[in-house]
Amino acid sequence: MSSSNERQSNPTAWAAFWFALAGLVLMPIPLFIGLVLGGVLSIVAAVLAVIALLKGLARSGKGIAPVVFAAIFIALTWGGISIGGGIVW
């Protein structure tokens, strides 16, 4: 058993974080490349973030900080796509 002082990790949350960050970084590539790469990665990150949030809440909120950052990155990616990121510029 792990002690209460030991930090518990949420690997699904970290996967969501890295997928969301990659989607945000790749989104500005023009000619629909960024739309496809950034959009797909952000959708995968959103699914993983929901799963990680549910797992984190089941453990009294342990390990949900990466989910919060992933949600911010996903929102920025979707916001960038909605104003033409990955398509025009």
N, C-alpha and C positions, 0 to 999 in steps of 0.2 A: 504494500500500500504506500501511496505517496503521502508525505507529510503536508500539513496545511500551509506551511511556509513556502513550499516548493511551487514555482510558477508552472501552471499547466498550459500547454501549447494547444492550439487549434490548427492543425495542418490544412484543413479546408479553408480556413480564414486566410492563411498565408497564400494559398493557391489563388484565391479570389483577388487578393492584393496584387500579386505579380501579374496575373492575367489582365486586371484592370489597368495597371501601370503600363504594360506593353500595349494595350489598346489605345491608351491616351497618347503614347509616344508615336505610334504608327498612324494614328488618325490623320495628321496633316498631309500625308503623302497624296499628291494630286492624281487626277485621272482615274477616279474610282478605286484605285488601289488602297488608299487609306480608308475609304468607306467599307470595303470588303474586309480588310485585315483588322482595322480598329473596331469596326462594328461587330464582327463575329467574336473577337476576343472579349469585347465588353459584354456581349450577351452571355458568353460562357462564364465570365466573371460574375455577372448578376445572378445566375443560377447558383454558382458556388457560394456567393455571399449570402443568399437566402438560407441555404443548407447550413452554412457555418454559423449564421445568426441563431438559427434554431438549436444547433448543437451547443453554442455558447450560452444561450439562455437556459438550456436544460442543466447547465453546470453553474448556475448562479452568476452568469455574466462573465465567466472566465474565458479569456482569449477572444473577445469581440472587438478589440481595438483595431486589428487589421481590417475587419469588416467595415468599420466606419470610414477608414481611409479608402478602401476599395469602392465604397458607395460614392465618395466624393469624386474619385477618378472616373467612375462610370458616368456620373452626372456631367462632368466636364467633357467627356468623350461624346456623349449623346447631345449635349449642348453645342459642341463644335460641329458635329455632323449636321445638326439642324440649321446651322447658319452657313453651310456649304463646305465644311472641312472634309477633305478627302475627295471632293468632287471638283471644285473650282480652283482653289489655290494649290 
